Amino acid sequence: MNRHQIICGSLAWACGAGAVLMVARAYPVITPQDMFFAGLVFLLAVLFIWMGWWDDAVNDSAEPSWLERSVATGWLWLRRIVCWTAALVFLGIAATLLADGIEVGQVPFFLVAVLLGTLLIWVGLKGSGRMRSLSDDAPVHAERRKRYGWWF
């Protein structure tokens, strides 16, 4: 196990324990809000497991297992649904501002909404690469498509 996996594993355990404690704290009257936030924290635990063992630590020489392929495909579609839904919200806000007539004070909000919507479409489509810029997103996604046998 490398340092990256230890950190991500520790964060995953902390999030999993946090989700259980959130529900235990609310017991015996567990509201939908308690379950929602516990579910979000549990999803963070899944995200940390994905980051530690598959996303950045992929061994390109080995054939991916069915579990790795399934998790990668699930992550791809979850990312696309979340990013594209948020992009629709931001672009909808921009369209509403445009339809209502933009005042000078609303121009920064309009530009931010359009830029965020565009960025979220890109992230939903290609994901993020290994660097902190957009320059390697497409090549890394092409590698992942080849590795997991995605046609989309």
mmCIF file of the C-alpha atoms, coordinates in Angstrom:
data_MODEL
# 
_entry.id   MODEL 
# 
loop_
_atom_site.group_PDB 
_atom_site.id 
_atom_site.type_symbol 
_atom_site.label_atom_id 
_atom_site.label_alt_id 
_atom_site.label_comp_id 
_atom_site.label_asym_id 
_atom_site.label_entity_id 
_atom_site.label_seq_id 
_atom_site.pdbx_PDB_ins_code 
_atom_site.Cartn_x 
_atom_site.Cartn_y 
_atom_site.Cartn_z 
_atom_site.occupancy 
_atom_site.B_iso_or_equiv 
_atom_site.pdbx_formal_charge 
_atom_site.auth_seq_id 
_atom_site.auth_comp_id 
_atom_site.auth_asym_id 
_atom_site.auth_atom_id 
_atom_site.pdbx_PDB_model_num 
ATOM 1   C CA . MET A 1 1   ? 0.000   0.000  0.000   1.00 0.00 ? 1   MET A CA 1 
ATOM 2   C CA . ASN A 1 2   ? 1.393   3.387  -0.947  1.00 0.00 ? 2   ASN A CA 1 
ATOM 3   C CA . ARG A 1 3   ? 1.013   6.690  0.878   1.00 0.00 ? 3   ARG A CA 1 
ATOM 4   C CA . HIS A 1 4   ? -1.819  7.815  -1.406  1.00 0.00 ? 4   HIS A CA 1 
ATOM 5   C CA . GLN A 1 5   ? -3.840  4.691  -0.620  1.00 0.00 ? 5   GLN A CA 1 
ATOM 6   C CA . ILE A 1 6   ? -3.218  5.074  3.121   1.00 0.00 ? 6   ILE A CA 1 
ATOM 7   C CA . ILE A 1 7   ? -4.446  8.670  3.098   1.00 0.00 ? 7   ILE A CA 1 
ATOM 8   C CA . CYS A 1 8   ? -7.501  7.883  0.965   1.00 0.00 ? 8   CYS A CA 1 
ATOM 9   C CA . GLY A 1 9   ? -8.276  4.786  3.021   1.00 0.00 ? 9   GLY A CA 1 
ATOM 10  C CA . SER A 1 10  ? -8.065  6.761  6.261   1.00 0.00 ? 10  SER A CA 1 
ATOM 11  C CA . LEU A 1 11  ? -10.382 9.419  4.870   1.00 0.00 ? 11  LEU A CA 1 
ATOM 12  C CA . ALA A 1 12  ? -12.795 6.740  3.664   1.00 0.00 ? 12  ALA A CA 1 
ATOM 13  C CA . TRP A 1 13  ? -12.901 5.106  7.106   1.00 0.00 ? 13  TRP A CA 1 
ATOM 14  C CA . ALA A 1 14  ? -13.434 8.509  8.744   1.00 0.00 ? 14  ALA A CA 1 
ATOM 15  C CA . CYS A 1 15  ? -16.300 9.316  6.377   1.00 0.00 ? 15  CYS A CA 1 
ATOM 16  C CA . GLY A 1 16  ? -17.880 5.899  6.867   1.00 0.00 ? 16  GLY A CA 1 
ATOM 17  C CA . ALA A 1 17  ? -17.668 6.266  10.645  1.00 0.00 ? 17  ALA A CA 1 
ATOM 18  C CA . GLY A 1 18  ? -19.010 9.805  10.369  1.00 0.00 ? 18  GLY A CA 1 
ATOM 19  C CA . ALA A 1 19  ? -22.028 8.609  8.392   1.00 0.00 ? 19  ALA A CA 1 
ATOM 20  C CA . VAL A 1 20  ? -22.784 5.943  11.002  1.00 0.00 ? 20  VAL A CA 1 
ATOM 21  C CA . LEU A 1 21  ? -22.363 8.464  13.831  1.00 0.00 ? 21  LEU A CA 1 
ATOM 22  C CA . MET A 1 22  ? -24.680 10.945 12.106  1.00 0.00 ? 22  MET A CA 1 
ATOM 23  C CA . VAL A 1 23  ? -27.449 8.350  12.009  1.00 0.00 ? 23  VAL A CA 1 
ATOM 24  C CA . ALA A 1 24  ? -26.672 7.132  15.555  1.00 0.00 ? 24  ALA A CA 1 
ATOM 25  C CA . ARG A 1 25  ? -26.816 10.681 16.905  1.00 0.00 ? 25  ARG A CA 1 
ATOM 26  C CA . ALA A 1 26  ? -30.305 11.150 15.466  1.00 0.00 ? 26  ALA A CA 1 
ATOM 27  C CA . TYR A 1 27  ? -31.616 7.807  16.766  1.00 0.00 ? 27  TYR A CA 1 
ATOM 28  C CA . PRO A 1 28  ? -34.523 7.079  17.606  1.00 0.00 ? 28  PRO A CA 1 
ATOM 29  C CA . VAL A 1 29  ? -36.067 9.818  15.424  1.00 0.00 ? 29  VAL A CA 1 
ATOM 30  C CA . ILE A 1 30  ? -34.118 9.692  12.169  1.00 0.00 ? 30  ILE A CA 1 
ATOM 31  C CA . THR A 1 31  ? -35.356 12.347 9.760   1.00 0.00 ? 31  THR A CA 1 
ATOM 32  C CA . PRO A 1 32  ? -34.912 12.354 5.975   1.00 0.00 ? 32  PRO A CA 1 
ATOM 33  C CA . GLN A 1 33  ? -32.390 15.174 6.368   1.00 0.00 ? 33  GLN A CA 1 
ATOM 34  C CA . ASP A 1 34  ? -30.271 12.981 8.659   1.00 0.00 ? 34  ASP A CA 1 
ATOM 35  C CA . MET A 1 35  ? -30.332 10.175 6.106   1.00 0.00 ? 35  MET A CA 1 
ATOM 36  C CA . PHE A 1 36  ? -29.548 12.577 3.245   1.00 0.00 ? 36  PHE A CA 1 
ATOM 37  C CA . PHE A 1 37  ? -26.458 14.048 4.887   1.00 0.00 ? 37  PHE A CA 1 
ATOM 38  C CA . ALA A 1 38  ? -25.296 10.653 6.146   1.00 0.00 ? 38  ALA A CA 1 
ATOM 39  C CA . GLY A 1 39  ? -25.678 9.398  2.573   1.00 0.00 ? 39  GLY A CA 1 
ATOM 40  C CA . LEU A 1 40  ? -23.592 12.298 1.253   1.00 0.00 ? 40  LEU A CA 1 
ATOM 41  C CA . VAL A 1 41  ? -20.837 11.552 3.757   1.00 0.00 ? 41  VAL A CA 1 
ATOM 42  C CA . PHE A 1 42  ? -21.003 7.859  2.821   1.00 0.00 ? 42  PHE A CA 1 
ATOM 43  C CA . LEU A 1 43  ? -20.653 8.821  -0.870  1.00 0.00 ? 43  LEU A CA 1 
ATOM 44  C CA . LEU A 1 44  ? -17.509 10.725 0.086   1.00 0.00 ? 44  LEU A CA 1 
ATOM 45  C CA . ALA A 1 45  ? -16.168 7.494  1.583   1.00 0.00 ? 45  ALA A CA 1 
ATOM 46  C CA . VAL A 1 46  ? -16.837 5.701  -1.710  1.00 0.00 ? 46  VAL A CA 1 
ATOM 47  C CA . LEU A 1 47  ? -15.138 8.555  -3.572  1.00 0.00 ? 47  LEU A CA 1 
ATOM 48  C CA . PHE A 1 48  ? -12.012 8.259  -1.407  1.00 0.00 ? 48  PHE A CA 1 
ATOM 49  C CA . ILE A 1 49  ? -11.870 4.500  -1.971  1.00 0.00 ? 49  ILE A CA 1 
ATOM 50  C CA . TRP A 1 50  ? -12.178 5.087  -5.718  1.00 0.00 ? 50  TRP A CA 1 
ATOM 51  C CA . MET A 1 51  ? -9.452  7.726  -5.679  1.00 0.00 ? 51  MET A CA 1 
ATOM 52  C CA . GLY A 1 52  ? -7.048  5.623  -3.640  1.00 0.00 ? 52  GLY A CA 1 
ATOM 53  C CA . TRP A 1 53  ? -7.342  2.290  -5.356  1.00 0.00 ? 53  TRP A CA 1 
ATOM 54  C CA . TRP A 1 54  ? -8.471  2.877  -8.930  1.00 0.00 ? 54  TRP A CA 1 
ATOM 55  C CA . ASP A 1 55  ? -8.475  6.421  -10.270 1.00 0.00 ? 55  ASP A CA 1 
ATOM 56  C CA . ASP A 1 56  ? -4.905  7.608  -9.716  1.00 0.00 ? 56  ASP A CA 1 
ATOM 57  C CA . ALA A 1 57  ? -3.354  4.249  -8.902  1.00 0.00 ? 57  ALA A CA 1 
ATOM 58  C CA . VAL A 1 58  ? -4.361  2.350  -12.032 1.00 0.00 ? 58  VAL A CA 1 
ATOM 59  C CA . ASN A 1 59  ? -1.801  -0.179 -13.227 1.00 0.00 ? 59  ASN A CA 1 
ATOM 60  C CA . ASP A 1 60  ? -2.011  0.238  -16.995 1.00 0.00 ? 60  ASP A CA 1 
ATOM 61  C CA . SER A 1 61  ? -0.186  -3.014 -17.684 1.00 0.00 ? 61  SER A CA 1 
ATOM 62  C CA . ALA A 1 62  ? -2.712  -5.273 -15.926 1.00 0.00 ? 62  ALA A CA 1 
ATOM 63  C CA . GLU A 1 63  ? -6.105  -6.131 -17.376 1.00 0.00 ? 63  GLU A CA 1 
ATOM 64  C CA . PRO A 1 64  ? -8.818  -4.471 -15.246 1.00 0.00 ? 64  PRO A CA 1 
ATOM 65  C CA . SER A 1 65  ? -10.981 -6.782 -13.184 1.00 0.00 ? 65  SER A CA 1 
ATOM 66  C CA . TRP A 1 66  ? -14.747 -6.836 -13.638 1.00 0.00 ? 66  TRP A CA 1 
ATOM 67  C CA . LEU A 1 67  ? -15.056 -4.961 -10.336 1.00 0.00 ? 67  LEU A CA 1 
ATOM 68  C CA . GLU A 1 68  ? -12.669 -2.218 -11.450 1.00 0.00 ? 68  GLU A CA 1 
ATOM 69  C CA . ARG A 1 69  ? -14.436 -1.927 -14.813 1.00 0.00 ? 69  ARG A CA 1 
ATOM 70  C CA . SER A 1 70  ? -17.871 -1.797 -13.120 1.00 0.00 ? 70  SER A CA 1 
ATOM 71  C CA . VAL A 1 71  ? -16.806 0.814  -10.586 1.00 0.00 ? 71  VAL A CA 1 
ATOM 72  C CA . ALA A 1 72  ? -15.116 2.913  -13.286 1.00 0.00 ? 72  ALA A CA 1 
ATOM 73  C CA . THR A 1 73  ? -18.226 2.811  -15.471 1.00 0.00 ? 73  THR A CA 1 
ATOM 74  C CA . GLY A 1 74  ? -20.469 3.638  -12.515 1.00 0.00 ? 74  GLY A CA 1 
ATOM 75  C CA . TRP A 1 75  ? -18.221 6.542  -11.571 1.00 0.00 ? 75  TRP A CA 1 
ATOM 76  C CA . LEU A 1 76  ? -18.251 7.806  -15.178 1.00 0.00 ? 76  LEU A CA 1 
ATOM 77  C CA . TRP A 1 77  ? -22.043 7.890  -15.356 1.00 0.00 ? 77  TRP A CA 1 
ATOM 78  C CA . LEU A 1 78  ? -22.457 9.325  -11.851 1.00 0.00 ? 78  LEU A CA 1 
ATOM 79  C CA . ARG A 1 79  ? -19.992 12.083 -12.739 1.00 0.00 ? 79  ARG A CA 1 
ATOM 80  C CA . ARG A 1 80  ? -21.795 12.789 -16.001 1.00 0.00 ? 80  ARG A CA 1 
ATOM 81  C CA . ILE A 1 81  ? -25.236 12.925 -14.416 1.00 0.00 ? 81  ILE A CA 1 
ATOM 82  C CA . VAL A 1 82  ? -24.125 15.218 -11.584 1.00 0.00 ? 82  VAL A CA 1 
ATOM 83  C CA . CYS A 1 83  ? -21.988 17.518 -13.748 1.00 0.00 ? 83  CYS A CA 1 
ATOM 84  C CA . TRP A 1 84  ? -24.470 17.810 -16.590 1.00 0.00 ? 84  TRP A CA 1 
ATOM 85  C CA . THR A 1 85  ? -27.371 18.446 -14.213 1.00 0.00 ? 85  THR A CA 1 
ATOM 86  C CA . ALA A 1 86  ? -25.399 21.227 -12.525 1.00 0.00 ? 86  ALA A CA 1 
ATOM 87  C CA . ALA A 1 87  ? -24.424 22.568 -15.970 1.00 0.00 ? 87  ALA A CA 1 
ATOM 88  C CA . LEU A 1 88  ? -28.089 22.730 -16.946 1.00 0.00 ? 88  LEU A CA 1 
ATOM 89  C CA . VAL A 1 89  ? -28.828 24.674 -13.773 1.00 0.00 ? 89  VAL A CA 1 
ATOM 90  C CA . PHE A 1 90  ? -26.048 27.208 -14.433 1.00 0.00 ? 90  PHE A CA 1 
ATOM 91  C CA . LEU A 1 91  ? -26.891 27.562 -18.118 1.00 0.00 ? 91  LEU A CA 1 
ATOM 92  C CA . GLY A 1 92  ? -30.569 27.878 -17.178 1.00 0.00 ? 92  GLY A CA 1 
ATOM 93  C CA . ILE A 1 93  ? -29.682 30.738 -14.840 1.00 0.00 ? 93  ILE A CA 1 
ATOM 94  C CA . ALA A 1 94  ? -27.716 32.384 -17.661 1.00 0.00 ? 94  ALA A CA 1 
ATOM 95  C CA . ALA A 1 95  ? -30.616 31.906 -20.096 1.00 0.00 ? 95  ALA A CA 1 
ATOM 96  C CA . THR A 1 96  ? -33.064 33.386 -17.581 1.00 0.00 ? 96  THR A CA 1 
ATOM 97  C CA . LEU A 1 97  ? -30.838 36.413 -17.091 1.00 0.00 ? 97  LEU A CA 1 
ATOM 98  C CA . LEU A 1 98  ? -30.547 36.799 -20.854 1.00 0.00 ? 98  LEU A CA 1 
ATOM 99  C CA . ALA A 1 99  ? -34.313 36.421 -21.423 1.00 0.00 ? 99  ALA A CA 1 
ATOM 100 C CA . ASP A 1 100 ? -35.162 38.943 -18.705 1.00 0.00 ? 100 ASP A CA 1 
ATOM 101 C CA . GLY A 1 101 ? -32.689 41.465 -20.056 1.00 0.00 ? 101 GLY A CA 1 
ATOM 102 C CA . ILE A 1 102 ? -29.292 41.707 -18.422 1.00 0.00 ? 102 ILE A CA 1 
ATOM 103 C CA . GLU A 1 103 ? -28.514 44.809 -16.452 1.00 0.00 ? 103 GLU A CA 1 
ATOM 104 C CA . VAL A 1 104 ? -24.933 45.998 -16.087 1.00 0.00 ? 104 VAL A CA 1 
ATOM 105 C CA . GLY A 1 105 ? -24.695 44.701 -12.519 1.00 0.00 ? 105 GLY A CA 1 
ATOM 106 C CA . GLN A 1 106 ? -25.765 41.204 -13.613 1.00 0.00 ? 106 GLN A CA 1 
ATOM 107 C CA . VAL A 1 107 ? -23.090 40.753 -16.283 1.00 0.00 ? 107 VAL A CA 1 
ATOM 108 C CA . PRO A 1 108 ? -20.536 39.160 -13.883 1.00 0.00 ? 108 PRO A CA 1 
ATOM 109 C CA . PHE A 1 109 ? -23.159 36.659 -12.663 1.00 0.00 ? 109 PHE A CA 1 
ATOM 110 C CA . PHE A 1 110 ? -24.109 35.863 -16.258 1.00 0.00 ? 110 PHE A CA 1 
ATOM 111 C CA . LEU A 1 111 ? -20.487 35.274 -17.265 1.00 0.00 ? 111 LEU A CA 1 
ATOM 112 C CA . VAL A 1 112 ? -19.784 33.111 -14.211 1.00 0.00 ? 112 VAL A CA 1 
ATOM 113 C CA . ALA A 1 113 ? -22.913 31.029 -14.893 1.00 0.00 ? 113 ALA A CA 1 
ATOM 114 C CA . VAL A 1 114 ? -21.927 30.492 -18.539 1.00 0.00 ? 114 VAL A CA 1 
ATOM 115 C CA . LEU A 1 115 ? -18.315 29.645 -17.650 1.00 0.00 ? 115 LEU A CA 1 
ATOM 116 C CA . LEU A 1 116 ? -19.313 27.226 -14.875 1.00 0.00 ? 116 LEU A CA 1 
ATOM 117 C CA . GLY A 1 117 ? -21.910 25.586 -17.112 1.00 0.00 ? 117 GLY A CA 1 
ATOM 118 C CA . THR A 1 118 ? -19.361 25.127 -19.881 1.00 0.00 ? 118 THR A CA 1 
ATOM 119 C CA . LEU A 1 119 ? -16.727 23.801 -17.480 1.00 0.00 ? 119 LEU A CA 1 
ATOM 120 C CA . LEU A 1 120 ? -19.199 21.322 -15.979 1.00 0.00 ? 120 LEU A CA 1 
ATOM 121 C CA . ILE A 1 121 ? -20.121 20.025 -19.433 1.00 0.00 ? 121 ILE A CA 1 
ATOM 122 C CA . TRP A 1 122 ? -16.406 19.422 -20.114 1.00 0.00 ? 122 TRP A CA 1 
ATOM 123 C CA . VAL A 1 123 ? -15.782 17.748 -16.746 1.00 0.00 ? 123 VAL A CA 1 
ATOM 124 C CA . GLY A 1 124 ? -18.836 15.547 -17.213 1.00 0.00 ? 124 GLY A CA 1 
ATOM 125 C CA . LEU A 1 125 ? -17.659 14.527 -20.663 1.00 0.00 ? 125 LEU A CA 1 
ATOM 126 C CA . LYS A 1 126 ? -13.912 14.061 -20.136 1.00 0.00 ? 126 LYS A CA 1 
ATOM 127 C CA . GLY A 1 127 ? -13.364 14.078 -16.379 1.00 0.00 ? 127 GLY A CA 1 
ATOM 128 C CA . SER A 1 128 ? -10.129 15.386 -14.994 1.00 0.00 ? 128 SER A CA 1 
ATOM 129 C CA . GLY A 1 129 ? -6.634  14.384 -15.906 1.00 0.00 ? 129 GLY A CA 1 
ATOM 130 C CA . ARG A 1 130 ? -3.653  13.923 -13.673 1.00 0.00 ? 130 ARG A CA 1 
ATOM 131 C CA . MET A 1 131 ? -2.561  17.580 -13.711 1.00 0.00 ? 131 MET A CA 1 
ATOM 132 C CA . ARG A 1 132 ? -4.473  20.513 -12.291 1.00 0.00 ? 132 ARG A CA 1 
ATOM 133 C CA . SER A 1 133 ? -5.243  21.978 -15.716 1.00 0.00 ? 133 SER A CA 1 
ATOM 134 C CA . LEU A 1 134 ? -7.537  21.145 -18.598 1.00 0.00 ? 134 LEU A CA 1 
ATOM 135 C CA . SER A 1 135 ? -4.631  20.251 -20.877 1.00 0.00 ? 135 SER A CA 1 
ATOM 136 C CA . ASP A 1 136 ? -4.509  16.507 -20.190 1.00 0.00 ? 136 ASP A CA 1 
ATOM 137 C CA . ASP A 1 137 ? -8.194  15.751 -19.610 1.00 0.00 ? 137 ASP A CA 1 
ATOM 138 C CA . ALA A 1 138 ? -8.906  14.444 -23.122 1.00 0.00 ? 138 ALA A CA 1 
ATOM 139 C CA . PRO A 1 139 ? -5.784  12.216 -23.406 1.00 0.00 ? 139 PRO A CA 1 
ATOM 140 C CA . VAL A 1 140 ? -6.363  10.704 -19.938 1.00 0.00 ? 140 VAL A CA 1 
ATOM 141 C CA . HIS A 1 141 ? -10.008 10.051 -20.807 1.00 0.00 ? 141 HIS A CA 1 
ATOM 142 C CA . ALA A 1 142 ? -8.893  8.379  -24.051 1.00 0.00 ? 142 ALA A CA 1 
ATOM 143 C CA . GLU A 1 143 ? -6.564  6.119  -22.017 1.00 0.00 ? 143 GLU A CA 1 
ATOM 144 C CA . ARG A 1 144 ? -9.415  5.221  -19.672 1.00 0.00 ? 144 ARG A CA 1 
ATOM 145 C CA . ARG A 1 145 ? -11.747 4.530  -22.617 1.00 0.00 ? 145 ARG A CA 1 
ATOM 146 C CA . LYS A 1 146 ? -9.191  2.143  -24.055 1.00 0.00 ? 146 LYS A CA 1 
ATOM 147 C CA . ARG A 1 147 ? -8.488  0.484  -20.691 1.00 0.00 ? 147 ARG A CA 1 
ATOM 148 C CA . TYR A 1 148 ? -12.128 -0.092 -19.730 1.00 0.00 ? 148 TYR A CA 1 
ATOM 149 C CA . GLY A 1 149 ? -13.454 -0.746 -23.243 1.00 0.00 ? 149 GLY A CA 1 
ATOM 150 C CA . TRP A 1 150 ? -15.876 2.165  -23.227 1.00 0.00 ? 150 TRP A CA 1 
ATOM 151 C CA . TRP A 1 151 ? -17.424 3.079  -26.553 1.00 0.00 ? 151 TRP A CA 1 
ATOM 152 C CA . PHE A 1 152 ? -18.935 6.318  -25.194 1.00 0.00 ? 152 PHE A CA 1 
# 
